[in-house]
Amino acid sequence: MNTRIYNVNILTMEDGASMFPGEVWVKDDTISYVGPARDNGDVVWDKEIDGQENLLMPGFKNAHTHSGMTFLRSYADDMKLDEWLNKQIFPNEAKLDGESLYWFTKLAIMEYLTSGITAAYDMYFYMDDGMRAAKDTGFRYVFCDSINNFGGTVEGVERDYLRLNQDKSRQISHRIGFHAEYTTSRELMEGIAALADKYKAPVSVHCSETRKEVEGCRAHSGMSPVAYMDSLGLFNHGGTLFHCVHMDETDYEILKKRGIYVVTNPASNLKLASGIAPIEHFLQERIPVAIGTDGPASNNCLDMFREMFLVTGLQKAVCDNPEAVPAMEVLKMATVHGAYAMGLTECDTLSEGKKADMILIDLKQPNMQPIQNTEKNLVYSGSKQNVKMTMIAGNVLYQDGVFYLDCPAEEVYAKANLLARKILG
């Protein structure tokens, strides 16, 4: 299928590239041309999209989420993290089954699309049913396991790793992971480290989210969670760490040495009073940062625009420096660095040969006017209302408020509400 998107302002997110007018051509799921308008020669277009001088850019990458937790949105709020997990989240998650997870994940995918998110890094249960939801909707998913002392095995992680990485289109892929240091025995972590060594693969895990977590690890190991897990060989081949709120100088050195990506989740960390991650310091240390929403039970919103503003706004405040974490750096976190943190190197920029995962941003809205600096408008005044179109693998899944999925939006809403009531009572 040949698609032409023309009459657009293009932000490729390539290093040093500025916005320019032009068009983008897509063949099947791959970008075949990015540049000024030109004669299409002998190409016959199956679809042509007039961008109406709006902005075309790479889609946002949600680099940490728990999609199936939509059933807990606004159900368990205003609680401390340990109470929230142990009294509300874990007991209700135990009532989940694959069919309910399928519909709750579909609901999350719809919200991702409205936020311009074209890929999600999902850590949750019933992976087969989450994968079914992603395949049925055409959404791009990277899965990682969340095994811990309460469930899952290293052998199961290996099976997931081998079978989910067979998709040559890379719509579905998998990375090795486990839940957290404080929920996982040393024996299990050593098994994950051996598995990562076997495949020379990075490891993903929740890390240093709360002071209590860090203090607990120091009490039993004499080290921070980063240092303790590194001592077990978990990061020999790199990794992606979610949260990283409470860090020390030793942690920074390990992150740099191992080439580890940090995924910050500002809205979730604020709502649970976990703290504010030291993003400006990460950047000063040249540690790459990506952005995630975390799950809809702790956020409760799957909105990349809100996350982008919080990433920069919070740093300016805590660093007492309005120059901290500039807008263009935030856009890189939400697009390019997110792709790398998830292992989606083919989805980072709008460039020939890359996957056709892109979004069209409506510049003809009051919050985008006057157009003086579009990149800053995106971060400081942009919102979901500006997302006109979300395309994944060359397919338009959302455009002008309409979803183009395998079933009507109303069916997803009805199923999600019915199943949530059944689980929560």
Secondary structure in CASP SS format (residue, H / E / C, confidence):
PFRMAT SS
TARGET T0000
AUTHOR 0000-0000-0000
METHOD secondary structure of the structure
MODEL  1
M C 1.00
N E 1.00
T E 1.00
R E 1.00
I E 1.00
Y E 1.00
N E 1.00
V E 1.00
N E 1.00
I E 1.00
L C 1.00
T C 1.00
M C 1.00
E C 1.00
D C 1.00
G C 1.00
A C 1.00
S C 1.00
M C 1.00
F E 1.00
P E 1.00
G E 1.00
E E 1.00
V E 1.00
W E 1.00
V E 1.00
K E 1.00
D C 1.00
D C 1.00
T E 1.00
I E 1.00
S E 1.00
Y E 1.00
V E 1.00
G E 1.00
P C 1.00
A C 1.00
R C 1.00
D C 1.00
N C 1.00
G C 1.00
D C 1.00
V C 1.00
V C 1.00
W C 1.00
D C 1.00
K E 1.00
E E 1.00
I E 1.00
D E 1.00
G C 1.00
Q C 1.00
E C 1.00
N C 1.00
L E 1.00
L E 1.00
M E 1.00
P E 1.00
G C 1.00
F E 1.00
K E 1.00
N E 1.00
A E 1.00
H E 1.00
T E 1.00
H C 1.00
S H 1.00
G H 1.00
M H 1.00
T H 1.00
F H 1.00
L H 1.00
R C 1.00
S C 1.00
Y C 1.00
A C 1.00
D C 1.00
D C 1.00
M C 1.00
K C 1.00
L H 1.00
D H 1.00
E H 1.00
W H 1.00
L H 1.00
N H 1.00
K H 1.00
Q H 1.00
I H 1.00
F H 1.00
P H 1.00
N H 1.00
E H 1.00
A C 1.00
K C 1.00
L C 1.00
D C 1.00
G H 1.00
E H 1.00
S H 1.00
L H 1.00
Y H 1.00
W H 1.00
F H 1.00
T H 1.00
K H 1.00
L H 1.00
A H 1.00
I H 1.00
M H 1.00
E H 1.00
Y H 1.00
L H 1.00
T H 1.00
S C 1.00
G C 1.00
I E 1.00
T E 1.00
A E 1.00
A E 1.00
Y E 1.00
D E 1.00
M C 1.00
Y C 1.00
F C 1.00
Y C 1.00
M H 1.00
D H 1.00
D H 1.00
G H 1.00
M H 1.00
R H 1.00
A H 1.00
A H 1.00
K H 1.00
D H 1.00
T H 1.00
G C 1.00
F C 1.00
R E 1.00
Y E 1.00
V E 1.00
F E 1.00
C E 1.00
D C 1.00
S C 1.00
I E 1.00
N E 1.00
N C 1.00
F C 1.00
G E 1.00
G C 1.00
T C 1.00
V H 1.00
E H 1.00
G H 1.00
V H 1.00
E H 1.00
R H 1.00
D H 1.00
Y H 1.00
L H 1.00
R H 1.00
L H 1.00
N C 1.00
Q C 1.00
D C 1.00
K C 1.00
S C 1.00
R C 1.00
Q C 1.00
I E 1.00
S E 1.00
H E 1.00
R E 1.00
I E 1.00
G E 1.00
F E 1.00
H E 1.00
A E 1.00
E H 1.00
Y H 1.00
T H 1.00
T C 1.00
S C 1.00
R H 1.00
E H 1.00
L H 1.00
M H 1.00
E H 1.00
G H 1.00
I H 1.00
A H 1.00
A H 1.00
L H 1.00
A H 1.00
D H 1.00
K H 1.00
Y H 1.00
K C 1.00
A C 1.00
P C 1.00
V E 1.00
S E 1.00
V E 1.00
H E 1.00
C E 1.00
S C 1.00
E C 1.00
T C 1.00
R H 1.00
K H 1.00
E H 1.00
V H 1.00
E H 1.00
G H 1.00
C H 1.00
R H 1.00
A H 1.00
H H 1.00
S H 1.00
G C 1.00
M C 1.00
S C 1.00
P H 1.00
V H 1.00
A H 1.00
Y H 1.00
M H 1.00
D H 1.00
S H 1.00
L C 1.00
G C 1.00
L C 1.00
F C 1.00
N C 1.00
H C 1.00
G C 1.00
G E 1.00
T E 1.00
L E 1.00
F E 1.00
H E 1.00
C C 1.00
V C 1.00
H C 1.00
M C 1.00
D C 1.00
E H 1.00
T H 1.00
D H 1.00
Y H 1.00
E H 1.00
I H 1.00
L H 1.00
K H 1.00
K H 1.00
R H 1.00
G C 1.00
I C 1.00
Y E 1.00
V E 1.00
V E 1.00
T E 1.00
N C 1.00
P H 1.00
A H 1.00
S H 1.00
N H 1.00
L H 1.00
K H 1.00
L C 1.00
A C 1.00
S C 1.00
G C 1.00
I C 1.00
A C 1.00
P C 1.00
I H 1.00
E H 1.00
H H 1.00
F H 1.00
L H 1.00
Q H 1.00
E C 1.00
R C 1.00
I C 1.00
P C 1.00
V E 1.00
A E 1.00
I E 1.00
G C 1.00
T C 1.00
D C 1.00
G C 1.00
P C 1.00
A C 1.00
S C 1.00
N C 1.00
N C 1.00
C C 1.00
L C 1.00
D C 1.00
M H 1.00
F H 1.00
R H 1.00
E H 1.00
M H 1.00
F H 1.00
L H 1.00
V H 1.00
T H 1.00
G H 1.00
L H 1.00
Q H 1.00
K H 1.00
A H 1.00
V H 1.00
C C 1.00
D C 1.00
N C 1.00
P C 1.00
E C 1.00
A C 1.00
V C 1.00
P C 1.00
A H 1.00
M H 1.00
E H 1.00
V H 1.00
L H 1.00
K H 1.00
M H 1.00
A H 1.00
T H 1.00
V H 1.00
H H 1.00
G H 1.00
A H 1.00
Y H 1.00
A H 1.00
M C 1.00
G C 1.00
L C 1.00
T H 1.00
E H 1.00
C H 1.00
D C 1.00
T C 1.00
L C 1.00
S C 1.00
E C 1.00
G C 1.00
K C 1.00
K E 1.00
A C 1.00
D C 1.00
M E 1.00
I E 1.00
L E 1.00
I E 1.00
D C 1.00
L C 1.00
K C 1.00
Q C 1.00
P H 1.00
N H 1.00
M H 1.00
Q C 1.00
P C 1.00
I C 1.00
Q C 1.00
N C 1.00
T H 1.00
E H 1.00
K H 1.00
N H 1.00
L H 1.00
V H 1.00
Y H 1.00
S C 1.00
G C 1.00
S C 1.00
K H 1.00
Q H 1.00
N H 1.00
V E 1.00
K E 1.00
M E 1.00
T E 1.00
M E 1.00
I E 1.00
A C 1.00
G C 1.00
N E 1.00
V E 1.00
L E 1.00
Y E 1.00
Q E 1.00
D C 1.00
G C 1.00
V E 1.00
F E 1.00
Y C 1.00
L C 1.00
D C 1.00
C C 1.00
P C 1.00
A H 1.00
E H 1.00
E H 1.00
V H 1.00
Y H 1.00
A H 1.00
K H 1.00
A H 1.00
N H 1.00
L H 1.00
L H 1.00
A H 1.00
R H 1.00
K H 1.00
I H 1.00
L H 1.00
G C 1.00
END
